Amino acid sequence: MKGFTHLEQEIQEWKAKGTFRPLTEIESSQGARVVINGKEVIQLSANNYLGLTTHPRLKSAALEAVEKYGAGTGSVRTIAGTFSMHEEYEQRLAKFKHTEAALVFQSGFTANVGVVASVLGENDVVISDELNHASIIDGIRLTKAKRRIYRHSDLVDLEKALQETQEARVRLVITDGVFSMDGDIALLPEIVELAEKYDALVMVDDAHASGVLGANGRGTVDHFGLHGRVHIQVGTLSKAIGVLGGYVAGPQVLKDYLIHRARPFLFSTSHPPAVTAACEAALDVLLQEPEVIDRLWENARFLKNGLSQLGFDIGESQTPITPVMIGDDALTMQFSDELFHEGVYAQGIVFPTVAKGKARIRTIVSAIHTQEDLELALQSFASVGKKLGVI
Ligand SMILES: *Cc1c(COP(=O)(O)O)cnc(C)c1O
């Protein structure tokens, strides 16, 4: 079709640079092993930390909800799309998070955009870690508030930002709880102390901490014992929880405000019954089968030890996200392709997602990988690493 030469030109440039990538099709369900191009491979790239995407309790809850309540809701939450199950789930979620209230959005992405774009005005300042997620950045692009970006987990730079913005009505400090490309945990206790010293609000995005850190997977606030001191907690239901959605946990006044002003909440249809019911079942699993989280951490320790014993540089991760640092973009993509031939799916992450020279294979292990899966994966990393001269 005519009219897209401007796009074709850019795509040609990506192809020349080798950064144009077709989408990878999974031909099976999401799990420890998946089928890609007709081949069974060990999955090390999904965010399915606890294996809940195929947990029997989630599947049967979803099926029952479809039978009872249908496939869709037919409306946005604020008009005719709030079912009792949505309200019940939010009440349970708030109790789980030890907050006054919780509000579910269609995704973690829309939760961040909805909150960040709506809760601040032109006399306010948002203070954000430079490595925060794209959805926080997009929320910041939409807010009328002034913005200050501080260097990654740099408390000196954060304090400077707080000192320089004291005339503002409200300051909101935002950090990811776990940073998705490196697996490091935010310095949340120190951030909270600084925010208290300068009378600022704190928001944490626990997308990679929900279901992973804290008692029963309650997140970083619980992990650090900071209940009542973090004003806004965003989490996702799409990663460890295994389904789809995002939520904001905090005071009731925040929930009431978001219901009236957060645009993705106001102008986009609510979750189908199957989604909410499966999320409910996932909460039951976190509360009643917390040993699944222990298995995740055992597997994470095993894979990390194995990779570093082989001589790989695995960065500074403190979580089940384990980057295998390669450096060069093309070599990283070649490494990923070779791993696939060996039976392991682990995607390369290159510029612009990470800085130039910091290309890596990002692995995320899950609770449902067996010892055999992990040993086979390590063997594959060893043979590709030697073949390509990385170790
Ligand atoms: C994945 C992610 C999101 C988006 O969550 P979805 O539910 O997939 O939309 C938001 N923030 C961070 C830090 C993430 O890693």
The ligand as an SDF file (V2000), in Angstrom:
LIG
                    3D

 15 15  0  0  0  0  0  0  0  0999 V2000
    6.2070   -5.3830   32.7060 C   0  0  0  0  0  0  0  0  0  0  0  0
    6.2660   -4.1190   33.4550 C   0  0  0  0  0  0  0  0  0  0  0  0
    5.1800   -3.2470   33.4670 C   0  0  0  0  0  0  0  0  0  0  0  0
    3.9510   -3.4990   32.6220 C   0  0  0  0  0  0  0  0  0  0  0  0
    3.1670   -4.5170   33.1410 O   0  0  0  0  0  0  0  0  0  0  0  0
    2.0560   -5.2090   32.2090 P   0  0  0  0  0  0  0  0  0  0  0  0
    1.0940   -5.7680   33.1680 O   0  0  0  0  0  0  0  0  0  0  0  0
    2.7730   -6.2260   31.3810 O   0  0  0  0  0  0  0  0  0  0  0  0
    1.4690   -4.1270   31.3660 O   0  0  0  0  0  0  0  0  0  0  0  0
    5.2600   -2.1040   34.2340 C   0  0  0  0  0  0  0  0  0  0  0  0
    6.3710   -1.8230   34.9560 N   0  0  0  0  0  0  0  0  0  0  0  0
    7.4420   -2.6340   34.9600 C   0  0  0  0  0  0  0  0  0  0  0  0
    8.6320   -2.2850   35.7860 C   0  0  0  0  0  0  0  0  0  0  0  0
    7.4280   -3.8050   34.1990 C   0  0  0  0  0  0  0  0  0  0  0  0
    8.4960   -4.6010   34.1930 O   0  0  0  0  0  0  0  0  0  0  0  0
  1  2  1  0
  2  3  1  0
  2 14  2  0
  3  4  1  0
  3 10  2  0
  4  5  1  0
  5  6  1  0
  6  7  2  0
  6  8  1  0
  6  9  1  0
 10 11  1  0
 11 12  2  0
 12 13  1  0
 12 14  1  0
 14 15  1  0
M  END
$$$$
